[in-house]
Amino acid sequence: MKIRIDYDLCEGNAVCMKVAPEVFVVGEDDRARLVNPNPSEELRAKVELAVKRCPRQALSLVE
């Protein structure tokens, strides 16, 4: 599972970080970053929820 972040769309709303703090963090520049670029399958449900809930649709999964 690979996660893509579109930094042109990301506003740093931190929804992803709230849903999956094991994978995402929002920096002082108000942009999401991956703290775990290769999350295990055990985190798939959280990552999928973070992608779904991103208010700017800045996140996507690449299989």
C-alpha positions as CSV (number, residue, x, y, z in Angstrom):
1,M,0.0,0.0,0.0
2,K,1.4,3.3,-1.1
3,I,-0.1,6.7,0.0
4,R,0.1,9.8,-2.2
5,I,-0.3,13.3,-0.8
6,D,-1.2,16.1,-3.2
7,Y,0.5,19.1,-1.6
8,D,-1.2,21.5,-3.8
9,L,-4.6,20.4,-2.3
10,C,-3.5,19.8,1.3
11,E,-4.6,22.5,3.7
12,G,-3.4,20.9,6.9
13,N,-6.8,20.2,8.3
14,A,-5.3,17.3,10.3
15,V,-8.2,15.0,9.7
16,C,-5.8,12.3,8.5
17,M,-3.6,12.8,11.6
18,K,-6.6,12.4,13.9
19,V,-7.8,9.2,12.1
20,A,-4.4,7.6,11.6
21,P,-1.7,9.2,13.8
22,E,0.5,6.1,13.1
23,V,0.8,7.2,9.5
24,F,0.2,11.0,9.2
25,V,1.5,14.1,10.9
26,V,0.8,17.7,10.0
27,G,3.8,20.0,10.2
28,E,4.2,23.6,11.1
29,D,3.8,24.4,7.4
30,D,0.2,23.1,7.5
31,R,1.0,20.2,5.2
32,A,0.4,16.5,5.9
33,R,3.5,14.3,6.0
34,L,3.9,10.5,6.2
35,V,5.5,9.3,9.4
36,N,5.1,5.8,8.1
37,P,5.4,5.7,4.3
38,N,4.8,1.9,4.2
39,P,2.1,1.1,6.7
40,S,1.2,-2.5,7.4
41,E,-2.0,-4.0,6.2
42,E,-3.3,-3.8,9.8
43,L,-3.5,0.0,9.3
44,R,-5.3,-0.2,6.0
45,A,-8.8,0.5,7.4
46,K,-7.5,3.7,9.1
47,V,-5.6,4.8,6.0
48,E,-8.7,4.3,3.8
49,L,-10.8,6.2,6.3
50,A,-8.3,9.1,6.3
51,V,-8.3,9.2,2.5
52,K,-12.1,9.2,2.5
53,R,-12.4,11.9,5.1
54,C,-9.8,14.3,3.7
55,P,-11.8,17.5,3.2
56,R,-9.7,18.5,0.2
57,Q,-9.2,15.0,-1.3
58,A,-5.5,15.5,-1.1
59,L,-4.8,11.8,-0.2
60,S,-5.0,8.8,-2.4
61,L,-4.0,5.1,-2.2
62,V,-1.8,3.7,-5.0
63,E,-1.9,-0.1,-5.0
